[in-house]
Amino acid sequence: MLIRSGDLVEVKTGNARGTRAKVLSVDPGKGKIVVEGVNRVYRHMKRSQKNPQGGRLSKEMPINASNVLVVCAACSKATRIGIRLAENGGKSRVCKKCGGEMGVLRAAKTGS
């Protein structure tokens, strides 16, 4: 999965369609991500020492990673992500629309 925690994404399906928000966490095994302010649910909590007031707590739940597109920082459009291999063995994420680099996946090999 090429989506990383901290990326800005745009939701493409569901109730929050069109929303741009930050990714809070990623679960690559299940193919799910948690996006800030998207897919909020209420958790009814009983009073306890940890939560003395109790009541309804709102929290984000995971959504499928296929329902979002990463927003490119260079062209500010929602786009798919590709991988570019460098000659020195480095690997980076690239925007499919403008070709701009979106972060390094693997650093370049140091020769010896």
C-alpha angles and dihedrals in degrees: 000000000000097000112102133196109269095031119134109238137181119221111231102184140030133035093319095053112157095020117137114206144144124271110242100186141355130214106192094179092062096029092238134132135190113227123196111258095358126114094008118184134181120246111200107219127196118222113273139151090266092048106025097175098047119189131114119339118193118218139164120255127203122271129195113275090226089068094067138060124207116245112231114231093212101050097018092225129128105253146161118258128236134186124241121197117211125216091246093056099266122139126207140173116247136190113250092212105047102012092235120152116253102186143313120277098181126013121237118272116256112227124229 
